[in-house]
Amino acid sequence: MPATQNTALASPALASPILAVPAAQGPIAFIGRGGTSAPLDPADFGSKAAQLWRMQALGLNVPPAFALSTAFCGGERAPKRVERLLEEGIQYLERVTGRGFGDRRRPLLVSVRSGAAQSMPGMLETVLDVGSTAETVRGLMRLTGNPRLAMDCRRRFIEAYCEVVAGLPRAPFEAALRDLVAAEQAGSDRGLDPEALERLAQTYLDLARDSFGCIVPAEPATQLAEAVEAVFRSWAAPKAQDYRRINHLEHLAGTAVTVQAMVFGNAGARSGSGVAFSRNPATGAPGLYADLLFEAQGEDVVSGRRQPVGLKRLAAAQPGLADELKAGVAALERHYRDVQDVEFTFEEGRLFFLQTRAAKRTPRAALRIAVDLVAEGLRSPGEGLALLNGVDLDALVTSRFAGAAEPVAAGVPASPGTVSGRAAFDVDAARRLAEAGDPVILLRPDVATDDIAGLALAAGILTSVGGRTAHAAVVARQLGRACVVGCGALAIDPAQPRARLGGAEVGEGDWLSLDGEAGLVFLGRREVISARPEAELAVVAGWQAVAAEGG
């Protein structure tokens, strides 16, 4: 997730020296100035923390962080030991940021993020804005001169605590937000002023207490300890177990936890968060592929609940920052010699890199990327073959619909492929229709990663909101499913399995057709014509021949 994190990095160096920590051999590692001196092992501290360490070593702007080992995941954790490590980690962040966790004048807020040895996009939990209390919110107002930012962080933390830590249903809190936005005639949560956000935060606290018996902790240390426990606990969540089973990752030992200083993509019009791929992960085409939201924290982008904008909007508003992003993502691809999936935040015009990982890609994209990386000299032919491990080259085809037809709706293409299937509105319906032998197209307002079982069953996915870089779209590409997101003409009836699609009514079991490359939706069944990407396959065959000869 892009989590969104703190202007702490803009603070001048402290007068007292910060000595480098030795190579991480124990249960905690530090990332940033004076941090752990040697690279982190992803098996011990998760891929997320390992790549954060690598990015800051490469000179990219990374908020400081510390990570707790995967050894704490699973089984019983000694609470006192975890508490001591959290105190040690927070002391490190306070030294390098010049802020205090729970301080009423210069408060430090943190994100609490997951990270297994191999990436599991959106399957594990994140809690942002930890440390936001009734007292620290006033300090953040004074420190930043931005009352709206402070109150927005407060209500966001309460939302996250209730949903992720306490496990409360999201619907009542969403209803409270909708009611307030309507009463204030604000258009969306971004239109709420500081006073309205303060009332919303109190409404959330009252709702949690009165309807569910849940008291949101007022002490920052308690918030942190409970958020860390929730992230460790998410390893055993059904969606995480389903993802590991589907992707043959049962061997992974567990998740680490990364605690990172917040920077604020919701600070104002010159702030935002996004996700960028160094190449198109759907087709493999070269060029930066990015989605972002202004005045937003990272979860707004990767959750798929809001409609993002593209890089052109950032280039028009802040061209220097857009150039810096392009250069940073390109540097990461050169370093790793593979396509990168990069999460970023910018606060008041300053760019921060929050995560990089090898991009999940469609089989078709994997073929083109491997061929291009070898042609560009970034990989050898043998390494190109290794990049294609797990890709069934014999089954690899491109497809298009036969003949012409008028689409009933259009959206944002997120994963290529042409498919016809029966409409399903939830996982149970998808399973029922799939067991009857028919392909299924899953229709959802947005696709949460909780829907991983439905994504695996479906041949195609259609959503009314969301972007190309949301976690669910990433998973759809990894699974090779056709996917169209952000289809504004799709209005799903929450009370029954029906939807309006443009001017048409669609019920459960009705046939639809998706063109995931063009982002088009058609009524009924259509004939699919398939073709093989012969030119690229011929290149790979040449590599295989040389390898077979021992070259």
N, C-alpha and C positions, 0 to 999 in steps of 0.2 A: 503494500500500500503505500501511494506515496503518503507517508506520514508527513506532516508539515512541522517544521521545527524552528530555533531562536536567534535573534540578532546578537546573541552572546558572542558570536564569532567576530562581530564588529568591535568588540571591546578591545582597548589597547592591552598589550602584554602587561602582566602584573609585575610589580617591582621585584618580588622575590622570584628566584629561579625555580623552574619546575623540572626536576630531574627525570630522565627517561626511565620508564619501568622496564625491567628485563623481559626477555621473551616469555610469553604466557605459558606457564606450565601448570598452573593451579586452576581454580574454578572461575576466575574473573580475568578479563582482559580490558585494556583501555585504548580508545581510539581518539587521536588528536594530539595536540601539543604536549610533549612530555609523556606520551602514552607508551604502550607496549612497543618494544623496539623491533621485534621480528614479526614476520607475517603470521596471521592467525590460521590455524588448521580448521577448515569448514566442519570436519567431523566433531571437533571439540566446541566450536563457538558458532556454528552455522554459517551458511554461505553468505547471508546478508552482512554479518559483522566482518567476515573475512574480506568481502569486497569493499566495505566501507574503509577498512584499514588500507587496502590497496589503492583506492581512489585518493585518499588523503596523501598517501606516499607519492602518488603521481602528480601532486600539486593541485588537485581539484579542491574546491571549497566544500568541505564536509563538516556538518555540525559535530561537535565532540560527543562521544558516547562511551559507554562501557557495556560489556556483554557477560552474562552468566552462562556457564557451560551447559551443554546438552546432558551432562551427567545428572543434573537435577530433574530432568524430565522422566516421568514414570516412577512408580514406587512411592515411598514415603520421603518427603523432604524435611530436613531438620529446620524448623522455622527460625530458631535462633541463629543458625549458621547463615541462612539466606538473609536474615535481617542485618547481620554484621557486614555481609558482602554488599548489601544495598547501601548501608551507611558509608562504606569505603568508596563505592562507586559515586555516590552523590557528592562526597567530599571532593573527589577528583573533578567532577563537573563544576562544582562551585569555584574551585581554584582557577580553572581555565576560562570560565565565563565571567567571573567577577560578580556573580549573582548568588542569591541564597534560596535554597529550597524551603518554601514557607515564609520567606522574608516579606515583610509588609512594605518595604521600600524598593527593593530591587529583586523581585521574585523570579525564580527559575521555574519554568514549566518544562516537563519532559514528555516524550512519547515512550510507550512500552510496546515493543514490536517482537514478533516471532522470527524464527530463522532456522530451518533444518539444513542439513548438509547439502541437500538438493532442493531446488526451489519448488514450492507448492503454492502457486499464485491464488491468494484469496481464501485458502483453506484453513489457515490459522488466524488467530485474533490479534488485533491491534487496539490499543487505547491511547488516545491523544490528549494533550492538555492536562496531564496529571500534575497535581499541585495547585490547581485552581480552586480557591476557597473564597468565602465571603470576604476574608481579610486580604488575601493576595490579589484579588481582582482590583481592589482599590489601588494597591501598589503598582499594578501593571498600568492602570489608567494614568497615574502620576508619571511613571517611567517613560511611557510611550506618547503621552498626550493624546491617546486614542481610546476614549471610553467605549466606543462600539466594539473595537477589537477585544478589549478586556471582557466585556459582557458576552460576546459571541463565544469566546473560549470557555467561559464558565458554563454556558448552556450546552455547548458541545461536550464538555467533559461529563456533565450529568447524564446526557443522552447515552454516551458511550458506557459509562459505569452501569447504568440501568440495563442496557441491552447486553453488553459483553460480560461484565463481571457478575451482575446479579441474575442475568438470564431472563429478564422480564420481556414480555412481548413488545414488539416495536409499535404495533398498531395504535394503542392509546396515546402514546407520545406523539406520533405522527398526526393523530386527530387533533391534539391540543395545539400543535404548530399550525395546522391548516385553519383552525378556528381563529387563532390570533391573527394570522396573515389576512384572513377575510375581514375580521373586525377592524383591523388597522388600514384596510385597503392598500396593503403593501405590495401586492403582486407576488412576492415570494419572500423567503426568509431574509434575503439580501436587502429587502426594503424596510426591515424592522429597525427602528432606532434603538439607542442604548437603553432607554427606559422600557421599551417594549420587550427587549431581550432579557432585561432583569426580571420583568414580570413572568416571562416564559420560563426562566430558570426556576423561579419560585413555584410556578405551576407544576413543573416536572418533579420538584422535591415533594410537593404535597401529594401528587398523584402516586409517586412511588411509595410514600409512607401510608397513605390512606387506603389505597386500593390493593397494595401488595405487601404491606408491612416491611418495606425496605427503607432503611435509613442510609443515605449517601454520606460516607464519612467526611468529617470536617477537617481531619488531620492529614496533611500531605503524606506523612510517612505511612499511614494506614492506607491511603489511596494507592500509593506505590506498591506496597506489599500485596494488596488484593489484586491489583492489575497484573502484577508479575505472576501470581498464582493462576489467574484466569488464562493467561497466555500459555503457561505450561499445561494447564488442564485442557486447552483446546486441541492438543495433540490427539486426544482420545475421542474427539467429537465425531459423529457419524460421517459428516461430509469429508473430514480429513482421512478417516479410515477408508471410505469409498475411493477417494482420490489415489491413495497409496495402492489399493488393490487394483484399480483400473490401470495404473501406470507402473505396476510391478515394483513398488518402492517399499515393500514390507520390511526390507532389511534395515531401513533407517532407524537409528537409535532413539531419536526424539528431537525436540526443538530446543534451541538456545533461546535466551531472551536478551534483546538489545534495548538498553535505556539510553535515549538520545535527547540532547537539548533541543527544545522546540525552536523552529523558525516559523514565521506566521504568514502563510499564503493568503490569509483572510485579513491582512492589515489594511487593505485599501485598494484603490483602482490600479496602482502600480505593483500589485502583489498577486500571486496566484500559484497554482500547482498543476503539474502535468506528468505525462508519460511519453517518452520518445523512444522509437526503435531506430537503430542505425540503418536499417533497410526495411522494406515492406515485408512483414512476417507472413502475409497472406499469399503474396505472389513471388517474393524474392527480389523484386525490382529494386535497384539502387535508389538512394535518396532518403533523407530523414522523413520519418513517418511519426507524427506527433499529434497528441490531443492535449488540451489544457483548459482550465477554467480560471478566470480572473476572480479575485476576492474569494478564494476557496482553499480549503485544506485538502490534503491528498486523498482522503477517503471519499470526498465528493466525486473525484475523477474515477477511481478504480471500482467504486461500488456500482457504477452504472446507473445511479438514480438521477443524475443530471445530464443534460445534453452539452457536451464540450464543444469547443471551437478548435480550429486548426492553427498551424504555425504561422500562417499568413497574418492572422490577427495580432499575434505577438510581434511579428516583424514590423507591422504598421505602427504599433503603439510604442515599442521599445526595440528598435533595430539593433542596438549594440548588445542587448541581452540575448536576442535571438541568435546573433552571430556567435556569442560566447557559448550558447547552448550547442549549436552545431559543431563548434570546434571541440568542445568537451566530449560530446558523444562520438565524434570521429576519432578522437584520441583513445577513447576506451575501446573502440572496435580494433584499432591498430594494435593496441596492447594485448588484447585477448585473442586477436586474429579470428574473431567470430562475431556474428550479429549480436548486438547488445540491446537489452530492454532496460531503459534508464528512467528512474523516477526522480523528479526534481521539484523544487519549490523556489519561488523568487519573492523576496520581501522588500518592498519599497525600492525596486530596481536592482537588488543584489541577488545573484543566483547561487543556489546551494544544490549539491548533488546528494541524493538520499539513498540510492540503491542502484546497482547494476547487476545484471545476470545475463547468461546466455538466453537469447530470445526463443520462446516457444514458437514453432513455425509449422505451417502445413507441409505435408509431404512434397507437394509441388514446389513450394518455396525452398524447402531443404535441398532439392535437386539444383535449382538455379543458383542458390547461394553457394553451394559447394563448388559448382563449375566456375562461378565468377571469382570466388576467393582464390582458387588455384590459378585462374587466368591473370589475376592481379598480383600474383606472387606472394600473397599472404599465407598460402598453404601449399604444401607439396601434394602431388597426386595421391600418395598414400594417405595423407591426412584428409584429403577430400573424401576418400572412400570411408575413412573413419567417421566423418561427419554424417555419412549416410547410413550408419549402422542403425538398424531398426526400421528403415524405410523399405517397403516392399516395392522395389523398382519394377517388377513384372506386372504389378497391379496399378502402376502409376499412370493416370490418364488425365487429360483436360476434357471438359465437357461444355456443351452449349445446348440450348433448346432448338429443336427443328422448327422451321417455319417462323412466321411472325404472329404476334399476339399483342393485345393492348394490356399493359399492366394495370392492375387495380390500385396499386400503391407503390411508393418508393421509399427507401430508407438509406442508411449509410452502409455500404458494403464492408463487412468485417472479416469474413472468411469465404474464399471462393468455392464454387461448386454449383451445379444445377441439380435440383432435386424436386420431386413431387412426393407428397405425403399427406396423410390424414391429420387434421388439426387436433391437437391435444392442449389442454390448458393447465395441466398439473402432472406430476410424476406418476400418479396412479393411473391416469388416463393414458399417458404415454406407454406405460408398461402393458396395460390391457390391449391397446391397439397393436403394439409391437408383437405381443404374444399371439395375436390373430394372424400375423404374417405380413402386415402392411408396414411400409415406412411411415415415420411419424415426423410431423413438424410441430415443435413446441412453441406455443404462443404465450408470451408473458409481458406484463407491463415493463419490467426490467428483470434480468436474470441474475439472481443472487448466486453466490457459489454454493449455497445450501442446495441448489438445484443440480448438483453434479450428477446424481443418478439419472435425472431426466435428460441432461445433456448427453450422457453416454448412450441412452436409449434412442435419442432422436437422430434423424438423418439431417434435420435442418432446424434452425432456431430463428425466431422473429420476435423482436421486442419493440415497444413503443417509445422507449427512451434509452439513453446510454450511448457510449462511444466505442470506437474501434479498439481502444486500449484498456477498457474495463476488464477486470479479472475474468468475468464470464466469457468475454470475447476471446481473451487469451487462451482459455481452456478449450473453447470451441475450435480454435485453430489447431491446438495441439492434438485434439481428437479427430481432426480432419472433417469437421461438420460444416456444411454451408451455413452462413450466419449473416443476417441483416438486422441491424440495430437502428434505433432512433427513427422508427417509422411512425411519424406523427399521425398518419391516417388510421392507425390501429387503436381502437378503444375497447378494452376488454371489460365485460360486465363482471364485477366482483362477486355477484350473487349467484351466477349460474354459468355453465360452460358455454358462453356465447361471446361474440365480439362483433363490432362494426369495423369493416375494413374498407375505407373509402365510402362508397355508397352501397356496399353489399353487407349482408348478414352472413356470418360464418359460425357454424355450430360444431360441436365435437364430432369428429369423424369425417367432416367435409374435406374434400381434396383441395389442396393449395400447391402452388409451385413457386420455388424461390430461385432467383439467380443471385448467388452470393457475391459474384464479381461485379455485377452492375448495380446491385442493391435494389432489384425489382421484385415485385410480388404479383403473381397471377392467380386467378381463380381456376380451379379444375386441374386436371392432369395434363401433362405435356410430355411429348416424346423427347428423349435426351440422346444427343449424338456425342460419342466419345472419340477422342483422338489421343495419340501418344506423342509426348514431347521428344520426337526422334533425334533432333540435333543434340540436345543435352545428354540424352541417353547414350548416344554414340560416343561422346566425349568420355563418359564414365566407363563404357565398354573398353575404350582404349586404355584407361588406367588399369582396369581389371586384367587386361591381357598382359600388360607390362608386369604387374604384380605376380601373375601366374608364372611368368618366365623368370621370376626372381630378380627383376630390375628395380 
